């Protein structure tokens, strides 16, 4: 006879709900069932459970005041962390086989952004270096998951801080595109004279890249500490590391752009290509990670009140010269009602 | 201020100086007997920095200040932040004597300081280069000169000070 445990999470905060539900699911034996009662339509939870392919999920009651999910374990619990470790060691090996890519794709499709963040955090605590997580896992994660991550995204609109950050990302990406094109033209040039107006264009691109510091500052000083207070520490740590790497290279590019008179053309060309290619690729990849993983985690865990606080702090800190004005406009309570 | 001169610190100094002149007239201002209200939040813009200058000059301190010896020498909480505007265009500060209750309201309009738009724009451009270590030696000197030019205009010349710093009596 199978015993059915009932978990009533009505009225609980998001984190408390998760702390009740997920450990109980992990402990559920094959053949056993669990009943979960919530006061809203638990679409994300149902999606996640079905994706894990370990459970049979049915809805005993569908609103309007309560939803009752019946969850039965039909297959052995997969060791998500062990799977991730195995994947990491395969990804370290250099060339990634099609089989590994498919394995990675299947893995990442079965977990949500927050779970990935948690698993990465656990791995780092167990001694896997940040660098390894950043380089191996994040990059391949992105490559196999691009479409699926974008599909699952929670969308927000102005003046939500995430919307502002993402709009700024679009402008930064536009700038990176210009940098890429300039680097392409530079490869064909053999003197400053032949560079022509691209010399001034590089200054303009470098200026916009350094202007983006306000964007990074809002993330580092406001958003990341909010996540860290919710014990989501490792993804922000990885993003901060990325920011440091970008800062060094943006500074070097800015210095080159403004002091090219003092540099022989061959050296200038080599360095601008190196820096430009790095930034165009890595910063673009970083932006994708933030848009589709980090911000999504934040949207899942932070409350409305916390987002209001984030917005207030962002308004005080200020925005980039290129931030569209309409996305930062604060909507007064009167306008909202 | 320990060798630091910038428009913000200069402005704070002048606000304090003019406020105390109005409050005390011919008398000598008494340290620790002045309370100050800053109409802005601690972490908003440069209000925090201005507050630090006021503390240095008057002894009026925020919650972190000296709690006193018995009922004497208390400095704590003589400086407070109230995040509200008395006027949209001005940064406002109330200075109040604790001995007789006399108070003044100092209004500071940094946007009215007569430093040319072209120079302000050039300063901004050079500041970016300074921050990112990309300024040539000549540009560094140019930045220093422009920066100090603004400070001198405010502190020494007091050019147009009646427009950008106004002191009003406050009636209870």
Interface residues (C-beta under 8 A of the other chain):
Chain A: X207 X210 X250 X251 X254 X255 X257 X258 X259 X316
Chain B: X41 X43 X44 X45 X128 X129 X131 X132 X133 X134 X136
